Amino acid sequence: MDAQQTPANLASLAPGRTCGTCMMCCKVLHVRDLDKPPGVWCGHATPGKGCGVYASKPQDCGDFWCGWMQDGALGPEWKPDRAKFLLASTGANTIVAVDPAFANAWRREPYESSIRRWAREGAARGRFVFVRIGRRCIALLPDGDKDLGDVGPQDDLAVSAAPGPAGAVWRVEVRRPG
């Protein structure tokens, strides 16, 4: 066991799941500890082989497990290297972090219908789905998608709803630091 992997975070993994040669997280995620932007390969990653600094990897990396590794109900088609995106949770929200080389991968089936169902069901409970393609962010809301454009890792997103003539009207505000 890697010294940075604790029994607590290993216990959250679905039985029988391994990363194998999948390294999608090394490309699509922002890694604060390395100042690595989302959507580009980490300088320590060797695609298909692994992390060049695995033994001393940053805590951001050591603490991360994608949704496929944690949710045994997601079939093999959801493995990030096959789907071309990964699922991640940030508090109550779900992030669909997409490989920019396959920007519309999340729109293929069986993915899109499931992702949109999660967005509809989650919004009623204050849980939202955001699609991240590099720095671009799209909020999937019950009344339609909101393309927020360039949203940095330090930016916060605030979602609210107001009554409208045909039901709730959803709004997303990008709150930039400072």
MARSEMAR-583432 format. One line per field, with one value per residue (C-alpha): x, y, z negated; residue number from 1. Coordinates in steps of 0.05 Angstrom, whole numbers, plus 5000, padded with zeros to 4 digits. Last residue first. Layout:
px [X  ...]
py [Y  ...]
pz [Z  ...]
num [NUM  ...]
//
This chain:
px [4783  4767  4719  4647  4615  4540  4492  4418  4359  4288  4238  4171  4136  4121  4185  4201  4274  4330  4401  4469  4534  4599  4666  4729  4798  4799  4786  4721  4727  4660  4598  4557  4489  4451  4376  4316  4334  4407  4471  4525  4578  4650  4709  4777  4794  4727  4689  4617  4581  4526  4488  4464  4414  4365  4317  4379  4403  4347  4351  4428  4432  4382  4425  4486  4449  4420  4488  4529  4497  4502  4546  4543  4598  4648  4633  4700  4741  4810  4789  4787  4724  4717  4644  4639  4585  4564  4548  4619  4663  4650  4686  4666  4717  4719  4743  4692  4744  4802  4752  4720  4646  4640  4662  4595  4579  4542  4609  4616  4683  4733  4684  4673  4747  4792  4835  4871  4940  4934  4918  4969  5024  5061  5123  5121  5083  5134  5138  5064  5040  5056  4999  5012  5076  5054  5102  5090  5015  4977  4933  4859  4859  4919  4977  5001  5033  4999  4936  4926  4871  4840  4833  4902  4929  4857  4852  4910  4879  4933  4906  4864  4838  4768  4755  4711  4688  4734  4713  4753  4817  4803  4796  4853  4899  4935  4995  5041  5024  5000]
py [5790  5719  5707  5689  5658  5664  5611  5625  5579  5600  5557  5544  5567  5639  5644  5632  5643  5592  5599  5569  5599  5578  5594  5613  5588  5532  5582  5587  5605  5601  5596  5557  5550  5487  5487  5495  5436  5457  5430  5481  5485  5503  5519  5515  5448  5419  5419  5396  5418  5378  5407  5386  5431  5375  5392  5405  5333  5298  5340  5340  5265  5253  5296  5255  5190  5213  5239  5178  5118  5151  5206  5277  5265  5254  5323  5354  5294  5327  5371  5308  5319  5330  5315  5347  5327  5373  5359  5368  5365  5297  5272  5237  5225  5239  5204  5147  5092  5123  5146  5079  5092  5038  4987  4996  5046  5010  4996  5070  5089  5075  5101  5164  5183  5173  5231  5235  5216  5264  5326  5301  5310  5249  5224  5150  5165  5215  5190  5175  5120  5078  5087  5162  5182  5232  5277  5338  5331  5327  5386  5396  5427  5470  5442  5487  5425  5426  5456  5398  5417  5355  5332  5304  5265  5246  5210  5164  5097  5044  5001  5047  4988  4965  4896  4920  4992  5040  5078  5033  5057  5128  5105  5054  5111  5119  5165  5107  5070  5000]
pz [5090  5110  5168  5155  5216  5209  5233  5243  5248  5265  5227  5258  5321  5301  5259  5186  5169  5165  5141  5157  5131  5163  5131  5169  5147  5198  5253  5292  5366  5400  5356  5406  5373  5393  5389  5342  5297  5293  5323  5308  5361  5343  5389  5355  5387  5404  5338  5337  5273  5239  5180  5112  5076  5064  5122  5164  5152  5188  5250  5253  5238  5294  5341  5325  5336  5403  5425  5409  5444  5492  5519  5492  5441  5498  5528  5511  5533  5540  5481  5436  5395  5320  5302  5233  5184  5128  5055  5031  5093  5123  5184  5249  5303  5377  5440  5428  5440  5402  5349  5334  5346  5401  5348  5311  5257  5201  5166  5149  5118  5174  5226  5185  5188  5128  5102  5035  5062  5120  5079  5027  5078  5104  5066  5084  5148  5175  5246  5248  5292  5354  5404  5409  5373  5321  5282  5327  5314  5379  5397  5387  5318  5299  5260  5203  5174  5106  5137  5185  5234  5263  5336  5351  5291  5273  5340  5321  5337  5344  5287  5243  5204  5185  5155  5098  5105  5068  5005  4959  4993  4967  4895  4898  4916  4982  4973  4953  5017  5000]
num [178  177  176  175  174  173  172  171  170  169  168  167  166  165  164  163  162  161  160  159  158  157  156  155  154  153  152  151  150  149  148  147  146  145  144  143  142  141  140  139  138  137  136  135  134  133  132  131  130  129  128  127  126  125  124  123  122  121  120  119  118  117  116  115  114  113  112  111  110  109  108  107  106  105  104  103  102  101  100  99  98  97  96  95  94  93  92  91  90  89  88  87  86  85  84  83  82  81  80  79  78  77  76  75  74  73  72  71  70  69  68  67  66  65  64  63  62  61  60  59  58  57  56  55  54  53  52  51  50  49  48  47  46  45  44  43  42  41  40  39  38  37  36  35  34  33  32  31  30  29  28  27  26  25  24  23  22  21  20  19  18  17  16  15  14  13  12  11  10  9  8  7  6  5  4  3  2  1]
//
